Amino acid sequence: MHPNSLKFRANRERILAVATRNIAEHGFAHVTRRRVMEGTGLADGSMHPHFPHITHLLAAICERHARALLEATGCVDPVDPMPPPAPPWSRPRRASSPASTPAPTPTPS
């Protein structure tokens, strides 16, 4: 099944929904691939193409909730949710602290 197909995306959404519900009910430590797949009604091995490891599933859930929070607070445009990071040369420099500037050397009188 191609990752851009409607069925692939629908299965991924189903897995995410069931896993989110399981985490809310039982906590992440007690969520297993088998429990998630039983809740979706999909074949046991059909989770692997979407989430090779259970931690990938957790990361996708966290990313989804973080994006929803950012969109709700107006911090991110929902159409282009993750703008590219600014290049290092365009980031503001940190101001030097007084402790890091060398003390002037006394001049002989």
LUMTIMI-565615 format. One record per atom (N, C-alpha, C, O): x, y, z; atom name. Coordinates in steps of 0.001 Angstrom, whole numbers. Example, Ala and Ser with C-alpha at 12.3 -4.5 7.8 and 13.67 -1.06 7.14 Angstrom:
<atoms>
ATOM      east     north        up   atomo
ATOM     13190     -5690      7800       N
ATOM     12300     -4500      7800      CA
ATOM     13200     -3300      7800       C
ATOM     14236     -3319      8465       O
ATOM     12850     -2250      7080       N
ATOM     13670     -1060      7140      CA
ATOM     12900        30      7870       C
ATOM     13409      1138      8039       O
</atoms>
This chain:
<atoms>
ATOM      east     north        up   atomo
ATOM       845     -1165         0       N
ATOM         0         0         0      CA
ATOM       900      1241         0       C
ATOM      1846      1327       783       O
ATOM       607      2177      -862       N
ATOM      1414      3391     -1012      CA
ATOM      1125      4365       134       C
ATOM       -33      4541       511       O
ATOM      2179      5012       703       N
ATOM      1977      5935      1830      CA
ATOM      1049      7109      1543       C
ATOM       503      7695      2477       O
ATOM       857      7465       281       N
ATOM       -35      8572       -43      CA
ATOM     -1459      8123      -345       C
ATOM     -2321      8955      -630       O
ATOM     -1718      6822      -286       N
ATOM     -3066      6339      -597      CA
ATOM     -4029      6685       543       C
ATOM     -3620      6833      1694       O
ATOM     -5287      6809       207       N
ATOM     -6298      7136      1208      CA
ATOM     -6408      6050      2275       C
ATOM     -6583      6348      3457       O
ATOM     -6304      4791      1853       N
ATOM     -6420      3685      2795      CA
ATOM     -5255      3693      3790       C
ATOM     -5448      3451      4981       O
ATOM     -4046      3974      3293       N
ATOM     -2865      4030      4151      CA
ATOM     -3052      5124      5204       C
ATOM     -2812      4902      6391       O
ATOM     -3480      6304      4757       N
ATOM     -3663      7424      5691      CA
ATOM     -4806      7154      6664       C
ATOM     -4721      7529      7834       O
ATOM     -5872      6508      6197       N
ATOM     -6996      6178      7082      CA
ATOM     -6560      5185      8159       C
ATOM     -6935      5322      9323       O
ATOM     -5769      4186      7766       N
ATOM     -5268      3216      8747      CA
ATOM     -4371      3898      9772       C
ATOM     -4449      3604     10964       O
ATOM     -3517      4810      9305       N
ATOM     -2624      5540     10214      CA
ATOM     -3452      6348     11217       C
ATOM     -3138      6367     12408       O
ATOM     -4495      7007     10745       N
ATOM     -5353      7797     11631      CA
ATOM     -6051      6900     12655       C
ATOM     -6191      7267     13822       O
ATOM     -6484      5728     12207       N
ATOM     -7134      4776     13104      CA
ATOM     -6191      4327     14202       C
ATOM     -6560      4269     15374       O
ATOM     -4966      4009     13805       N
ATOM     -3956      3572     14770      CA
ATOM     -3676      4685     15773       C
ATOM     -3611      4433     16976       O
ATOM     -3509      5911     15287       N
ATOM     -3233      7044     16177      CA
ATOM     -4391      7281     17146       C
ATOM     -4165      7542     18328       O
ATOM     -5613      7191     16660       N
ATOM     -6785      7417     17515      CA
ATOM     -6874      6369     18618       C
ATOM     -7099      6700     19783       O
ATOM     -6695      5101     18245       N
ATOM     -6792      4023     19239      CA
ATOM     -5636      4120     20228       C
ATOM     -5837      3941     21429       O
ATOM     -4443      4397     19746       N
ATOM     -3283      4502     20638      CA
ATOM     -3449      5675     21601       C
ATOM     -3115      5559     22780       O
ATOM     -3960      6798     21111       N
ATOM     -4183      7956     21980      CA
ATOM     -5178      7610     23078       C
ATOM     -4975      7959     24240       O
ATOM     -6244      6930     22711       N
ATOM     -7250      6520     23698      CA
ATOM     -6642      5539     24712       C
ATOM     -6899      5641     25911       O
ATOM     -5834      4589     24222       N
ATOM     -5196      3625     25125      CA
ATOM     -4233      4297     26091       C
ATOM     -4171      3933     27266       O
ATOM     -3486      5275     25601       N
ATOM     -2547      5991     26473      CA
ATOM     -3325      6751     27537       C
ATOM     -2932      6760     28704       O
ATOM     -4426      7390     27146       N
ATOM     -5236      8131     28111      CA
ATOM     -5828      7201     29174       C
ATOM     -5928      7575     30342       O
ATOM     -6220      5990     28766       N
ATOM     -6858      5053     29701      CA
ATOM     -5866      4282     30560       C
ATOM     -6111      4063     31746       O
ATOM     -4728      3862     29960       N
ATOM     -3830      2932     30657      CA
ATOM     -2428      3498     30916       C
ATOM     -1662      2899     31671       O
ATOM     -2078      4631     30313       N
ATOM      -716      5151     30432      CA
ATOM       178      4526     29374       C
ATOM       -58      3393     28953       O
ATOM      1196      5248     28945       N
ATOM      2046      4768     27853      CA
ATOM      2756      3467     28195       C
ATOM      2939      2618     27323       O
ATOM      3157      3298     29445       N
ATOM      3897      2096     29843      CA
ATOM      3095       815     29626       C
ATOM      3677      -263     29504       O
ATOM      1763       922     29576       N
ATOM       924      -261     29438      CA
ATOM       290      -402     28063       C
ATOM      -582     -1248     27861       O
ATOM       722       415     27125       N
ATOM       191       314     25758      CA
ATOM      1121      -580     24952       C
ATOM      2331      -362     24904       O
ATOM       537     -1585     24324       N
ATOM      1321     -2507     23501      CA
ATOM       806     -2467     22068       C
ATOM      -308     -2020     21795       O
ATOM      1647     -2946     21169       N
ATOM      1245     -3028     19758      CA
ATOM       -17     -3885     19638       C
ATOM      -948     -3536     18912       O
ATOM       -36     -4993     20349       N
ATOM     -1170     -5917     20260      CA
ATOM     -2459     -5234     20720       C
ATOM     -3498     -5371     20074       O
ATOM     -2395     -4502     21830       N
ATOM     -3593     -3820     22342      CA
ATOM     -4087     -2778     21347       C
ATOM     -5290     -2649     21123       O
ATOM     -3159     -2035     20752       N
ATOM     -3545     -1015     19768      CA
ATOM     -4172     -1678     18554       C
ATOM     -5222     -1244     18081       O
ATOM     -3539     -2723     18049       N
ATOM     -4049     -3368     16836      CA
ATOM     -5385     -4054     17085       C
ATOM     -6233     -4082     16192       O
ATOM     -5594     -4608     18281       N
ATOM     -6902     -5192     18599      CA
ATOM     -7984     -4114     18572       C
ATOM     -9105     -4366     18131       O
ATOM     -7649     -2925     19041       N
ATOM     -8601     -1827     19061      CA
ATOM     -8930     -1287     17678       C
ATOM    -10015      -744     17465       O
ATOM     -8007     -1430     16739       N
ATOM     -8250      -915     15388      CA
ATOM     -9002     -1916     14526       C
ATOM     -9713     -1529     13598       O
ATOM     -8849     -3204     14828       N
ATOM     -9455     -4236     13990      CA
ATOM     -8621     -4545     12760       C
ATOM     -9053     -5298     11887       O
ATOM     -7413     -3960     12687       N
ATOM     -6529     -4222     11543      CA
ATOM     -5677     -5454     11818       C
ATOM     -5589     -5915     12956       O
ATOM     -5054     -5979     10780       N
ATOM     -4165     -7132     10932      CA
ATOM     -2978     -6755     11808       C
ATOM     -2557     -5599     11843       O
ATOM     -2448     -7741     12510       N
ATOM     -1381     -7510     13481      CA
ATOM      -160     -6796     12896       C
ATOM       391     -5906     13543       O
ATOM       267     -7158     11706       N
ATOM      1471     -6582     11122      CA
ATOM      1260     -5256     10404       C
ATOM      2218     -4680      9888       O
ATOM        40     -4766     10362       N
ATOM      -208     -3558      9578      CA
ATOM       223     -2276     10278       C
ATOM       151     -1201      9681       O
ATOM       660     -2362     11505       N
ATOM      1153     -1172     12206      CA
ATOM      2590      -844     11808       C
ATOM      2986       322     11821       O
ATOM      3365     -1854     11459       N
ATOM      4795     -1674     11186      CA
ATOM      5105      -658     10088       C
ATOM      6016       147     10281       O
ATOM      4412      -643      8955       N
ATOM      4740       364      7941      CA
ATOM      4508      1804      8422       C
ATOM      5151      2732      7933       O
ATOM      3609      1984      9361       N
ATOM      3306      3315      9889      CA
ATOM      4247      3680     11034       C
ATOM      4782      4787     11083       O
ATOM      4439      2747     11941       N
ATOM      5224      2967     13154      CA
ATOM      6060      1718     13431       C
ATOM      5571       780     14060       O
ATOM      7317      1693     12969       N
ATOM      8146       500     13151      CA
ATOM      8362       129     14618       C
ATOM      8564     -1044     14932       O
ATOM      8323      1104     15510       N
ATOM      8508       854     16935      CA
ATOM      7457      1655     17689       C
ATOM      6984      2679     17197       O
ATOM      7097      1202     18862       N
ATOM      6061      1867     19643      CA
ATOM      6454      3304     19973       C
ATOM      5581      4158     20129       O
ATOM      7751      3584     20083       N
ATOM      8187      4958     20372      CA
ATOM      7900      5887     19196       C
ATOM      7681      7081     19400       O
ATOM      7894      5360     17961       N
ATOM      7515      6177     16808      CA
ATOM      6045      6590     16916       C
ATOM      5664      7693     16525       O
ATOM      5248      5699     17443       N
ATOM      3832      5990     17653      CA
ATOM      3672      7107     18686       C
ATOM      2890      8037     18487       O
ATOM      4411      7011     19783       N
ATOM      4350      8047     20810      CA
ATOM      4811      9395     20250       C
ATOM      4203     10426     20534       O
ATOM      5872      9387     19462       N
ATOM      6372     10633     18872      CA
ATOM      5325     11269     17959       C
ATOM      5160     12489     17966       O
ATOM      4624     10464     17184       N
ATOM      3585     10992     16285      CA
ATOM      2425     11590     17081       C
ATOM      1864     12614     16691       O
ATOM      2070     10955     18188       N
ATOM       990     11479     19031      CA
ATOM      1421     12796     19672       C
ATOM       648     13755     19693       O
ATOM      2631     12851     20187       N
ATOM      3140     14087     20803      CA
ATOM      3209     15216     19777       C
ATOM      2833     16351     20069       O
ATOM      3690     14900     18579       N
ATOM      3781     15914     17522      CA
ATOM      2397     16447     17170       C
ATOM      2222     17652     16987       O
ATOM      1430     15568     17077       N
ATOM        60     15977     16743      CA
ATOM      -505     16908     17814       C
ATOM     -1117     17926     17491       O
ATOM      -303     16566     19082       N
ATOM      -824     17406     20157      CA
ATOM       -73     18730     20254       C
ATOM      -677     19764     20539       O
ATOM      1226     18710     20023       N
ATOM      2008     19954     20043      CA
ATOM      1547     20878     18919       C
ATOM      1383     22079     19130       O
ATOM      1341     20328     17741       N
ATOM       879     21135     16607      CA
ATOM      -496     21733     16889       C
ATOM      -738     22903     16593       O
ATOM     -1395     20934     17462       N
ATOM     -2738     21434     17785      CA
ATOM     -2660     22558     18815       C
ATOM     -3394     23542     18716       O
ATOM     -1790     22421     19789       N
ATOM     -1629     23459     20799      CA
ATOM     -1086     24745     20183       C
ATOM     -1571     25835     20485       O
ATOM       -83     24617     19325       N
ATOM       490     25796     18675      CA
ATOM      -529     26481     17769       C
ATOM      -598     27709     17728       O
ATOM     -1312     25699     17048       N
ATOM     -2341     26282     16189      CA
ATOM     -3410     26984     17026       C
ATOM     -3880     28063     16664       O
ATOM     -3790     26370     18140       N
ATOM     -4837     26954     18990      CA
ATOM     -4395     28271     19611       C
ATOM     -5217     29159     19838       O
ATOM     -3105     28400     19887       N
ATOM     -2599     29625     20505      CA
ATOM     -2183     30653     19468       C
ATOM     -1779     31761     19820       O
ATOM     -2279     30295     18187       N
ATOM     -1925     31235     17129      CA
ATOM      -441     31353     16876       C
ATOM        -2     32268     16179       O
ATOM       335     30447     17429       N
ATOM      1790     30501     17252      CA
ATOM      2243     29914     15928       C
ATOM      3367     30164     15494       O
ATOM      1392     29141     15284       N
ATOM      1753     28467     14041      CA
ATOM       599     28593     13063       C
ATOM      -569     28503     13440       O
ATOM       943     28800     11816       N
ATOM       -52     28845     10756      CA
ATOM      -501     27418     10457       C
ATOM       346     26582     10147       O
ATOM     -1810     27096     10537       N
ATOM     -2254     25720     10295      CA
ATOM     -1971     25221      8882       C
ATOM     -1886     24013      8662       O
ATOM     -1825     26133      7922       N
ATOM     -1550     25713      6548      CA
ATOM       -98     25294      6406       C
ATOM       195     24292      5754       O
ATOM       812     26044      7006       N
ATOM      2250     25739      6960      CA
ATOM      2729     25617      8399       C
ATOM      3357     26537      8922       O
ATOM      2431     24460      9062       N
ATOM      2623     24373     10499      CA
ATOM      4057     24478     10986       C
ATOM      4288     25007     12073       O
ATOM      4994     24012     10252       N
ATOM      6361     24032     10744      CA
ATOM      7270     24791      9781       C
ATOM      7816     24198      8851       O
ATOM      7440     26110      9997       N
ATOM      8331     26850      9116      CA
ATOM      9760     26362      9287       C
ATOM     10118     25856     10351       O
ATOM     10585     26509      8246       N
ATOM     11964     26044      8368      CA
ATOM     12705     26883      9404       C
ATOM     12384     28056      9591       O
ATOM     13685     26300     10075       N
ATOM     14423     27059     11076      CA
ATOM     15244     28169     10418       C
ATOM     15663     28054      9266       O
ATOM     15458     29224     11161       N
ATOM     16268     30334     10653      CA
ATOM     17718     29882     10539       C
ATOM     18192     29112     11373       O
ATOM     18429     30355      9511       N
ATOM     19837     29981      9401      CA
ATOM     20628     30557     10568       C
ATOM     20255     31600     11106       O
ATOM     21714     29898     10968       N
ATOM     22462     30325     12158      CA
ATOM     22933     31779     12086       C
ATOM     22987     32457     13112       O
ATOM     23272     32263     10896       N
ATOM     23793     33618     10804      CA
ATOM     22725     34686     10999       C
ATOM     23051     35857     11197       O
ATOM     21450     34296     10945       N
ATOM     20393     35292     11119      CA
ATOM     19866     35337     12545       C
ATOM     19033     36182     12874       O
ATOM     20341     34440     13388       N
ATOM     19883     34425     14771      CA
ATOM     20588     35529     15554       C
ATOM     21764     35803     15314       O
ATOM     19886     36162     16483       N
ATOM     20527     37224     17260      CA
ATOM     21617     36661     18151       C
ATOM     21511     35550     18670       O
ATOM     22655     37440     18314       N
ATOM     23754     37020     19187      CA
ATOM     23387     37328     20627       C
ATOM     22645     38264     20925       O
ATOM     23929     36515     21495       N
ATOM     23703     36755     22911      CA
ATOM     24579     37917     23354       C
ATOM     25734     38030     22945       O
ATOM     24023     38767     24185       N
ATOM     24815     39881     24712      CA
ATOM     25827     39334     25704       C
ATOM     25535     38407     26459       O
ATOM     27010     39913     25693       N
ATOM     28029     39431     26620      CA
ATOM     27712     39946     28019       C
ATOM     27274     41082     28195       O
ATOM     27935     39113     28979       N
ATOM     27660     39487     30360      CA
ATOM     28838     40275     30907       C
ATOM     29954     40132     30408       O
ATOM     28616     41108     31929       N
ATOM     29721     41891     32489      CA
ATOM     30840     41012     33022       C
ATOM     32004     41412     32992       O
ATOM     30511     39827     33506       N
ATOM     31546     38939     34050      CA
ATOM     32455     38407     32951       C
ATOM     33597     38037     33224       O
ATOM     31974     38362     31726       N
ATOM     32802     37786     30676      CA
ATOM     33693     38822     29989       C
ATOM     34585     38451     29226       O
ATOM     33469     40107     30247       N
ATOM     34345     41118     29642      CA
ATOM     35559     41303     30534       C
ATOM     35430     41384     31756       O
ATOM     36727     41370     29933       N
ATOM     37939     41489     30763      CA
ATOM     37988     42851     31455       C
ATOM     37544     43866     30918       O
ATOM     38534     42833     32648       N
ATOM     38682     44079     33402      CA
ATOM     39795     44911     32774       C
ATOM     40781     44351     32294       O
ATOM     39657     46239     32767       N
ATOM     40720     47072     32189      CA
ATOM     41986     46948     33044       C
ATOM     41929     46823     34267       O
ATOM     43112     46987     32362       N
ATOM     44384     46915     33092      CA
ATOM     44728     48305     33614       C
ATOM     44576     49295     32898       O
ATOM     45182     48380     34834       N
ATOM     45503     49691     35414      CA
ATOM     46712     50305     34682       C
ATOM     47650     49601     34307       O
ATOM     46667     51587     34498       N
ATOM     47801     52286     33874      CA
ATOM     48681     52872     34975       C
ATOM     48174     53389     35970       O
ATOM     50019     52791     34792       N
ATOM     50899     53335     35833      CA
ATOM     50763     54854     35905       C
ATOM     50599     55511     34876       O
ATOM     50830     55411     37103       N
ATOM     50732     56853     37222      CA
ATOM     52057     57545     37349       C
ATOM     52106     58770     37458       O
</atoms>
